[in-house]
Amino acid sequence: MAIFVPLFITTGIGPVDFWWWMTANLLILLAIVACLDCEWRRLLAADLKDRPARKVALGVLSAGVLYAVFWLGDKICRYLLAGAGSDISAIYAFKGDTPAIRIVLLMIFVIGPGEELFWRGFLQRRFENLLGKRSGWLLAAAVYTAVHLASGNPILVLAAGVCGLSWGWLYGRYRSMSLNAVSHTIWDVAVFVLFPLH
């Protein structure tokens, strides 16, 4: 998980921008997980075959609900916290000069699904096996949030906490990496590209 930290400190490494670096990190992590965790592979294969239309529908619905929470949270934060506006703008600065189409494609094909396959499908499941369902969910959400501390942006850390708890609960409720992947991907594209909150 430490490989994510440089993302928030440098927004990239050399000529590799934030989006390429995030994509590379996830692909490396998922390759390691796929090689080492046969249960993860089995669960993912079974998940993809089981009622996909229902999972897509629930993923879309959950992404819409989470977007609504963030829309409301944006208004509340801007009203209550003096520096919230600049912190929110700093989050969107991660886009830089990257073409929107590249961000969308990377979010759809790697970043959105990849984060859920790793954070919930692998890490949360492992924590739940060790600590129980509730404690595993909370610990996975805490680690997901902690990774974002490197950004130094309190609004981003708060957002990561809300997302970690939300997607962690969703995974705990439905036990579906694919449902979570749909939710995360649609939310990513909506909040960063289609309907940004700034």
C-alpha atoms as an extended CHARMM CRD file, in Angstrom:
* protein
*
       198  EXT
         1         1  MET       CA              0.0000000000        0.0000000000        0.0000000000  PROA      1               0.0000000000
         2         2  ALA       CA              2.9900000000        2.2550000000        0.4390000000  PROA      2               0.0000000000
         3         3  ILE       CA              3.2890000000        2.4630000000       -3.3430000000  PROA      3               0.0000000000
         4         4  PHE       CA              0.2040000000        4.7040000000       -3.3730000000  PROA      4               0.0000000000
         5         5  VAL       CA              1.7670000000        7.3100000000       -1.0720000000  PROA      5               0.0000000000
         6         6  PRO       CA              4.0390000000        8.9270000000       -3.7120000000  PROA      6               0.0000000000
         7         7  LEU       CA              0.9400000000        9.5650000000       -5.8100000000  PROA      7               0.0000000000
         8         8  PHE       CA             -0.3240000000       12.1220000000       -3.3390000000  PROA      8               0.0000000000
         9         9  ILE       CA              3.0540000000       13.6850000000       -2.6050000000  PROA      9               0.0000000000
        10        10  THR       CA              4.3780000000       14.0800000000       -6.1320000000  PROA      10              0.0000000000
        11        11  THR       CA              1.2490000000       13.4970000000       -8.3020000000  PROA      11              0.0000000000
        12        12  GLY       CA              3.4930000000       11.3140000000      -10.4220000000  PROA      12              0.0000000000
        13        13  ILE       CA              7.0530000000       10.1670000000      -10.9590000000  PROA      13              0.0000000000
        14        14  GLY       CA              9.1040000000       12.0160000000      -13.5770000000  PROA      14              0.0000000000
        15        15  PRO       CA              7.1910000000       12.1230000000      -16.8780000000  PROA      15              0.0000000000
        16        16  VAL       CA              4.5890000000        9.6640000000      -15.5470000000  PROA      16              0.0000000000
        17        17  ASP       CA              1.5710000000       11.6350000000      -14.3310000000  PROA      17              0.0000000000
        18        18  PHE       CA             -0.8270000000       10.7790000000      -11.5050000000  PROA      18              0.0000000000
        19        19  TRP       CA             -3.1840000000        8.7520000000      -13.7300000000  PROA      19              0.0000000000
        20        20  TRP       CA             -0.5230000000        6.5770000000      -15.3550000000  PROA      20              0.0000000000
        21        21  TRP       CA              1.1440000000        6.0470000000      -11.9930000000  PROA      21              0.0000000000
        22        22  MET       CA             -2.1280000000        5.0480000000      -10.3170000000  PROA      22              0.0000000000
        23        23  THR       CA             -2.8670000000        2.6590000000      -13.1790000000  PROA      23              0.0000000000
        24        24  ALA       CA              0.5880000000        1.0700000000      -12.9660000000  PROA      24              0.0000000000
        25        25  ASN       CA              0.3250000000        0.6670000000       -9.1800000000  PROA      25              0.0000000000
        26        26  LEU       CA             -3.0190000000       -1.0900000000       -9.4410000000  PROA      26              0.0000000000
        27        27  LEU       CA             -1.9020000000       -3.3900000000      -12.2420000000  PROA      27              0.0000000000
        28        28  ILE       CA              1.1660000000       -4.4170000000      -10.2280000000  PROA      28              0.0000000000
        29        29  LEU       CA             -0.8930000000       -5.0290000000       -7.0780000000  PROA      29              0.0000000000
        30        30  LEU       CA             -3.5480000000       -7.0120000000       -8.9240000000  PROA      30              0.0000000000
        31        31  ALA       CA             -0.9340000000       -9.1520000000      -10.6570000000  PROA      31              0.0000000000
        32        32  ILE       CA              0.5570000000       -9.9950000000       -7.2570000000  PROA      32              0.0000000000
        33        33  VAL       CA             -2.8680000000      -10.7310000000       -5.7510000000  PROA      33              0.0000000000
        34        34  ALA       CA             -3.8640000000      -12.9160000000       -8.7290000000  PROA      34              0.0000000000
        35        35  CYS       CA             -0.6690000000      -14.9300000000       -8.4020000000  PROA      35              0.0000000000
        36        36  LEU       CA             -0.8090000000      -15.3940000000       -4.6330000000  PROA      36              0.0000000000
        37        37  ASP       CA             -4.5020000000      -15.6400000000       -3.7650000000  PROA      37              0.0000000000
        38        38  CYS       CA             -6.3250000000      -18.5290000000       -5.4330000000  PROA      38              0.0000000000
        39        39  GLU       CA             -9.4600000000      -17.8490000000       -3.3600000000  PROA      39              0.0000000000
        40        40  TRP       CA             -9.5910000000      -14.3020000000       -4.7460000000  PROA      40              0.0000000000
        41        41  ARG       CA             -9.4180000000      -15.6980000000       -8.2900000000  PROA      41              0.0000000000
        42        42  ARG       CA            -12.1590000000      -18.2290000000       -7.5740000000  PROA      42              0.0000000000
        43        43  LEU       CA            -14.4490000000      -15.6740000000       -5.9270000000  PROA      43              0.0000000000
        44        44  LEU       CA            -13.9830000000      -13.1880000000       -8.7690000000  PROA      44              0.0000000000
        45        45  ALA       CA            -14.7580000000      -15.7970000000      -11.4420000000  PROA      45              0.0000000000
        46        46  ALA       CA            -17.9120000000      -16.8940000000       -9.6030000000  PROA      46              0.0000000000
        47        47  ASP       CA            -18.9550000000      -13.2930000000       -8.9730000000  PROA      47              0.0000000000
        48        48  LEU       CA            -18.7420000000      -12.3600000000      -12.6530000000  PROA      48              0.0000000000
        49        49  LYS       CA            -21.1230000000      -15.1890000000      -13.5950000000  PROA      49              0.0000000000
        50        50  ASP       CA            -23.7550000000      -14.5650000000      -10.9160000000  PROA      50              0.0000000000
        51        51  ARG       CA            -26.6360000000      -12.1860000000      -11.8470000000  PROA      51              0.0000000000
        52        52  PRO       CA            -24.5070000000       -9.5340000000      -13.5900000000  PROA      52              0.0000000000
        53        53  ALA       CA            -27.4610000000       -7.3320000000      -14.5960000000  PROA      53              0.0000000000
        54        54  ARG       CA            -28.6090000000       -7.0580000000      -10.9770000000  PROA      54              0.0000000000
        55        55  LYS       CA            -25.0910000000       -6.1170000000       -9.8910000000  PROA      55              0.0000000000
        56        56  VAL       CA            -24.7960000000       -3.4510000000      -12.5530000000  PROA      56              0.0000000000
        57        57  ALA       CA            -28.1430000000       -1.9710000000      -11.4930000000  PROA      57              0.0000000000
        58        58  LEU       CA            -27.1620000000       -1.9620000000       -7.8040000000  PROA      58              0.0000000000
        59        59  GLY       CA            -23.7680000000       -0.5120000000       -8.6870000000  PROA      59              0.0000000000
        60        60  VAL       CA            -25.3420000000        2.3450000000      -10.6180000000  PROA      60              0.0000000000
        61        61  LEU       CA            -27.8210000000        3.0120000000       -7.8090000000  PROA      61              0.0000000000
        62        62  SER       CA            -25.1590000000        2.9850000000       -5.0970000000  PROA      62              0.0000000000
        63        63  ALA       CA            -22.9310000000        5.3150000000       -7.1420000000  PROA      63              0.0000000000
        64        64  GLY       CA            -25.8570000000        7.7270000000       -7.4770000000  PROA      64              0.0000000000
        65        65  VAL       CA            -26.5350000000        7.6590000000       -3.7410000000  PROA      65              0.0000000000
        66        66  LEU       CA            -22.8510000000        8.2170000000       -2.9410000000  PROA      66              0.0000000000
        67        67  TYR       CA            -22.6760000000       11.0960000000       -5.4220000000  PROA      67              0.0000000000
        68        68  ALA       CA            -25.7060000000       12.6880000000       -3.7070000000  PROA      68              0.0000000000
        69        69  VAL       CA            -23.9490000000       12.3250000000       -0.3370000000  PROA      69              0.0000000000
        70        70  PHE       CA            -20.8930000000       14.0670000000       -1.7520000000  PROA      70              0.0000000000
        71        71  TRP       CA            -22.9750000000       16.8170000000       -3.3650000000  PROA      71              0.0000000000
        72        72  LEU       CA            -24.5510000000       17.5570000000        0.0130000000  PROA      72              0.0000000000
        73        73  GLY       CA            -21.2260000000       17.1650000000        1.8190000000  PROA      73              0.0000000000
        74        74  ASP       CA            -19.6480000000       19.6630000000       -0.5620000000  PROA      74              0.0000000000
        75        75  LYS       CA            -22.2370000000       22.2850000000        0.4020000000  PROA      75              0.0000000000
        76        76  ILE       CA            -21.8580000000       21.5900000000        4.1270000000  PROA      76              0.0000000000
        77        77  CYS       CA            -18.0380000000       21.6200000000        4.0440000000  PROA      77              0.0000000000
        78        78  ARG       CA            -17.9010000000       24.8760000000        2.1130000000  PROA      78              0.0000000000
        79        79  TYR       CA            -20.2950000000       26.4510000000        4.6160000000  PROA      79              0.0000000000
        80        80  LEU       CA            -18.6150000000       25.1710000000        7.7860000000  PROA      80              0.0000000000
        81        81  LEU       CA            -14.9230000000       25.0030000000        6.8800000000  PROA      81              0.0000000000
        82        82  ALA       CA            -13.0620000000       28.0890000000        5.7380000000  PROA      82              0.0000000000
        83        83  GLY       CA            -10.4390000000       26.2470000000        3.6850000000  PROA      83              0.0000000000
        84        84  ALA       CA            -12.7320000000       23.6540000000        2.1500000000  PROA      84              0.0000000000
        85        85  GLY       CA            -13.0390000000       25.3840000000       -1.2210000000  PROA      85              0.0000000000
        86        86  SER       CA             -9.2920000000       25.4730000000       -1.8000000000  PROA      86              0.0000000000
        87        87  ASP       CA             -8.8840000000       21.8830000000       -0.5780000000  PROA      87              0.0000000000
        88        88  ILE       CA            -11.5760000000       20.7100000000       -2.9980000000  PROA      88              0.0000000000
        89        89  SER       CA             -9.9280000000       22.6380000000       -5.8370000000  PROA      89              0.0000000000
        90        90  ALA       CA             -6.6100000000       20.9810000000       -4.9530000000  PROA      90              0.0000000000
        91        91  ILE       CA             -8.2190000000       17.5550000000       -5.3900000000  PROA      91              0.0000000000
        92        92  TYR       CA             -9.3380000000       18.4790000000       -8.8900000000  PROA      92              0.0000000000
        93        93  ALA       CA             -5.8400000000       19.7910000000       -9.6180000000  PROA      93              0.0000000000
        94        94  PHE       CA             -4.7670000000       16.1180000000       -9.8250000000  PROA      94              0.0000000000
        95        95  LYS       CA             -6.3390000000       16.1720000000      -13.2790000000  PROA      95              0.0000000000
        96        96  GLY       CA             -3.6660000000       18.6210000000      -14.3980000000  PROA      96              0.0000000000
        97        97  ASP       CA             -3.4170000000       18.8720000000      -18.1720000000  PROA      97              0.0000000000
        98        98  THR       CA             -4.3930000000       15.2370000000      -18.6730000000  PROA      98              0.0000000000
        99        99  PRO       CA             -7.0160000000       14.8540000000      -21.4170000000  PROA      99              0.0000000000
       100       100  ALA       CA            -10.4110000000       13.9820000000      -19.9310000000  PROA      100             0.0000000000
       101       101  ILE       CA            -10.8100000000       11.0400000000      -22.3000000000  PROA      101             0.0000000000
       102       102  ARG       CA             -7.6520000000        9.3830000000      -20.9370000000  PROA      102             0.0000000000
       103       103  ILE       CA             -8.8090000000        9.8830000000      -17.3510000000  PROA      103             0.0000000000
       104       104  VAL       CA            -12.2050000000        8.3700000000      -18.1680000000  PROA      104             0.0000000000
       105       105  LEU       CA            -10.7350000000        5.3720000000      -19.9910000000  PROA      105             0.0000000000
       106       106  LEU       CA             -8.2600000000        4.6390000000      -17.2020000000  PROA      106             0.0000000000
       107       107  MET       CA            -11.0120000000        4.9870000000      -14.6030000000  PROA      107             0.0000000000
       108       108  ILE       CA            -13.3290000000        2.6330000000      -16.4970000000  PROA      108             0.0000000000
       109       109  PHE       CA            -10.8470000000       -0.0700000000      -17.4000000000  PROA      109             0.0000000000
       110       110  VAL       CA             -8.3340000000       -0.0220000000      -14.5300000000  PROA      110             0.0000000000
       111       111  ILE       CA             -8.6820000000        2.4740000000      -11.6860000000  PROA      111             0.0000000000
       112       112  GLY       CA            -12.3220000000        2.0390000000      -10.6200000000  PROA      112             0.0000000000
       113       113  PRO       CA            -12.4410000000       -1.7590000000      -10.9290000000  PROA      113             0.0000000000
       114       114  GLY       CA             -8.8490000000       -2.1800000000       -9.7650000000  PROA      114             0.0000000000
       115       115  GLU       CA             -9.3330000000       -0.3140000000       -6.5150000000  PROA      115             0.0000000000
       116       116  GLU       CA            -12.3130000000       -2.4550000000       -5.5940000000  PROA      116             0.0000000000
       117       117  LEU       CA            -10.6290000000       -5.7110000000       -6.5860000000  PROA      117             0.0000000000
       118       118  PHE       CA             -7.7350000000       -4.8230000000       -4.3050000000  PROA      118             0.0000000000
       119       119  TRP       CA             -9.1540000000       -2.8110000000       -1.3970000000  PROA      119             0.0000000000
       120       120  ARG       CA            -12.4030000000       -4.6740000000       -0.8740000000  PROA      120             0.0000000000
       121       121  GLY       CA            -12.0490000000       -7.9630000000       -2.7570000000  PROA      121             0.0000000000
       122       122  PHE       CA             -8.5960000000       -8.7080000000       -1.4020000000  PROA      122             0.0000000000
       123       123  LEU       CA             -7.7140000000       -6.5560000000        1.6070000000  PROA      123             0.0000000000
       124       124  GLN       CA            -11.1080000000       -6.2250000000        3.3090000000  PROA      124             0.0000000000
       125       125  ARG       CA            -11.8540000000       -9.9170000000        2.7760000000  PROA      125             0.0000000000
       126       126  ARG       CA             -8.5070000000      -10.8290000000        4.3570000000  PROA      126             0.0000000000
       127       127  PHE       CA             -9.1150000000       -8.5230000000        7.3140000000  PROA      127             0.0000000000
       128       128  GLU       CA            -12.6080000000       -9.9490000000        7.7720000000  PROA      128             0.0000000000
       129       129  ASN       CA            -11.2120000000      -13.4820000000        7.7920000000  PROA      129             0.0000000000
       130       130  LEU       CA             -8.7620000000      -12.4690000000       10.5260000000  PROA      130             0.0000000000
       131       131  LEU       CA            -10.8670000000      -10.1300000000       12.6570000000  PROA      131             0.0000000000
       132       132  GLY       CA            -14.5200000000      -10.7200000000       11.8020000000  PROA      132             0.0000000000
       133       133  LYS       CA            -16.7930000000       -8.9140000000        9.4020000000  PROA      133             0.0000000000
       134       134  ARG       CA            -17.3340000000       -5.6180000000       11.2380000000  PROA      134             0.0000000000
       135       135  SER       CA            -13.7420000000       -5.1420000000       12.4270000000  PROA      135             0.0000000000
       136       136  GLY       CA            -12.3610000000       -6.1650000000        9.0370000000  PROA      136             0.0000000000
       137       137  TRP       CA            -14.5920000000       -3.6430000000        7.3040000000  PROA      137             0.0000000000
       138       138  LEU       CA            -13.5520000000       -0.8400000000        9.6700000000  PROA      138             0.0000000000
       139       139  LEU       CA             -9.8550000000       -1.6880000000        9.4610000000  PROA      139             0.0000000000
       140       140  ALA       CA             -9.9120000000       -1.8170000000        5.6560000000  PROA      140             0.0000000000
       141       141  ALA       CA            -11.6880000000        1.5580000000        5.5660000000  PROA      141             0.0000000000
       142       142  ALA       CA             -9.1350000000        2.9810000000        8.0160000000  PROA      142             0.0000000000
       143       143  VAL       CA             -6.1790000000        1.7920000000        5.9100000000  PROA      143             0.0000000000
       144       144  TYR       CA             -7.8200000000        3.1230000000        2.7300000000  PROA      144             0.0000000000
       145       145  THR       CA             -8.2760000000        6.4760000000        4.4610000000  PROA      145             0.0000000000
       146       146  ALA       CA             -4.7630000000        6.5010000000        5.9240000000  PROA      146             0.0000000000
       147       147  VAL       CA             -3.1560000000        6.1200000000        2.5030000000  PROA      147             0.0000000000
       148       148  HSD       CA             -4.6830000000        9.4840000000        1.5870000000  PROA      148             0.0000000000
       149       149  LEU       CA             -3.0620000000       11.2360000000        4.5740000000  PROA      149             0.0000000000
       150       150  ALA       CA              0.0490000000       11.6810000000        2.4210000000  PROA      150             0.0000000000
       151       151  SER       CA             -1.8740000000       14.2350000000        0.3670000000  PROA      151             0.0000000000
       152       152  GLY       CA             -2.0030000000       16.6340000000        3.3250000000  PROA      152             0.0000000000
       153       153  ASN       CA             -5.5120000000       17.5060000000        2.1790000000  PROA      153             0.0000000000
       154       154  PRO       CA             -8.1080000000       17.0910000000        4.9610000000  PROA      154             0.0000000000
       155       155  ILE       CA            -11.0450000000       17.1220000000        2.5360000000  PROA      155             0.0000000000
       156       156  LEU       CA             -9.4850000000       14.3400000000        0.4600000000  PROA      156             0.0000000000
       157       157  VAL       CA             -8.8670000000       12.3150000000        3.6250000000  PROA      157             0.0000000000
       158       158  LEU       CA            -12.4830000000       12.8650000000        4.7100000000  PROA      158             0.0000000000
       159       159  ALA       CA            -13.7160000000       11.8700000000        1.2470000000  PROA      159             0.0000000000
       160       160  ALA       CA            -11.5800000000        8.7180000000        1.3220000000  PROA      160             0.0000000000
       161       161  GLY       CA            -13.0260000000        7.8340000000        4.7170000000  PROA      161             0.0000000000
       162       162  VAL       CA            -16.5970000000        8.2070000000        3.4920000000  PROA      162             0.0000000000
       163       163  CYS       CA            -15.8510000000        6.1950000000        0.3460000000  PROA      163             0.0000000000
       164       164  GLY       CA            -13.9540000000        3.5050000000        2.2410000000  PROA      164             0.0000000000
       165       165  LEU       CA            -16.8140000000        3.0130000000        4.6840000000  PROA      165             0.0000000000
       166       166  SER       CA            -19.4390000000        3.1390000000        1.9260000000  PROA      166             0.0000000000
       167       167  TRP       CA            -17.8130000000        0.7110000000       -0.4970000000  PROA      167             0.0000000000
       168       168  GLY       CA            -16.7110000000       -1.4620000000        2.4040000000  PROA      168             0.0000000000
       169       169  TRP       CA            -20.2980000000       -1.7040000000        3.6210000000  PROA      169             0.0000000000
       170       170  LEU       CA            -21.4710000000       -2.4410000000        0.0770000000  PROA      170             0.0000000000
       171       171  TYR       CA            -18.9620000000       -5.2650000000       -0.2480000000  PROA      171             0.0000000000
       172       172  GLY       CA            -19.8850000000       -6.6170000000        3.1730000000  PROA      172             0.0000000000
       173       173  ARG       CA            -23.5740000000       -6.5800000000        2.2710000000  PROA      173             0.0000000000
       174       174  TYR       CA            -23.4270000000       -8.1160000000       -1.2250000000  PROA      174             0.0000000000
       175       175  ARG       CA            -20.0140000000       -9.8550000000       -1.2930000000  PROA      175             0.0000000000
       176       176  SER       CA            -19.5430000000       -8.7730000000       -4.8940000000  PROA      176             0.0000000000
       177       177  MET       CA            -16.3530000000       -7.2980000000       -6.2970000000  PROA      177             0.0000000000
       178       178  SER       CA            -18.0830000000       -6.6340000000       -9.6100000000  PROA      178             0.0000000000
       179       179  LEU       CA            -20.9360000000       -4.6750000000       -8.0040000000  PROA      179             0.0000000000
       180       180  ASN       CA            -18.3970000000       -2.5820000000       -6.1050000000  PROA      180             0.0000000000
       181       181  ALA       CA            -16.3630000000       -2.0810000000       -9.2780000000  PROA      181             0.0000000000
       182       182  VAL       CA            -19.4090000000       -0.6960000000      -11.1030000000  PROA      182             0.0000000000
       183       183  SER       CA            -20.2320000000        1.6120000000       -8.1900000000  PROA      183             0.0000000000
       184       184  HSD       CA            -16.6690000000        2.9020000000       -7.8280000000  PROA      184             0.0000000000
       185       185  THR       CA            -16.1520000000        3.3940000000      -11.5610000000  PROA      185             0.0000000000
       186       186  ILE       CA            -19.3800000000        5.2950000000      -12.1370000000  PROA      186             0.0000000000
       187       187  TRP       CA            -18.8180000000        7.4580000000       -9.0790000000  PROA      187             0.0000000000
       188       188  ASP       CA            -15.2330000000        8.2250000000      -10.1830000000  PROA      188             0.0000000000
       189       189  VAL       CA            -16.2850000000        9.2980000000      -13.6660000000  PROA      189             0.0000000000
       190       190  ALA       CA            -19.2270000000       11.3270000000      -12.3510000000  PROA      190             0.0000000000
       191       191  VAL       CA            -17.3900000000       13.2020000000       -9.6090000000  PROA      191             0.0000000000
       192       192  PHE       CA            -14.1170000000       13.8160000000      -11.4620000000  PROA      192             0.0000000000
       193       193  VAL       CA            -15.2210000000       14.3530000000      -15.0440000000  PROA      193             0.0000000000
       194       194  LEU       CA            -18.9420000000       14.5540000000      -15.7700000000  PROA      194             0.0000000000
       195       195  PHE       CA            -20.3320000000       16.4200000000      -12.7560000000  PROA      195             0.0000000000
       196       196  PRO       CA            -17.3760000000       17.7630000000      -10.7450000000  PROA      196             0.0000000000
       197       197  LEU       CA            -18.1270000000       19.4110000000       -7.4120000000  PROA      197             0.0000000000
       198       198  HSD       CA            -16.1250000000       22.6040000000       -7.8820000000  PROA      198             0.0000000000
